[in-house]
């Protein structure tokens, strides 16, 4: 997000001195596609940063309330039926050992 803002500021310095975005000299050099790419990239990454921050906030809030399962998605045992845990043997069933 910050890189998008800095690169836009580097390619389009003193943008407020021109009447329109297309009146900037670098707009004529880069063309409309790349110019709009540099203009919309900070907006896109700001939106992504906002969504990730909001998701992280709700995940922390849910964890603080005790409503989460830390190993639900990636490490849940029933997602891997070939790695069922045998508590007596302290091994995973179906996993090859050297002995």
C-alpha positions, 0 to 999 in steps of 0.5 A: 500500500505504501509502495503504491503511494510512493511510486505514484508520487514519484511518477506524478510529482506535483499532480495538483499543479495540473488541471486534470490527471491526463494533463500531467507530462508523465501521463503522456509518456506512460500512456493511459493504461500505465498511468491509471495503473499507478493511480488505482494501485494505491486504492486497490492495496488500501482496500486489501489492507483494510480487509485484512486488518478487519479480518484480523481484528475479528479473529482476535476478538473471536479468540479473546471471547474463546469461540475459536478453535486454533487448529480448525482449518489447517491442522484438524485431525479429521481432515487427514484420515490417514494421520489418525492419532493413536494415543496409546502408541503416541504415533500417527496411524498410517505413517511409516517409521523406521522401526 
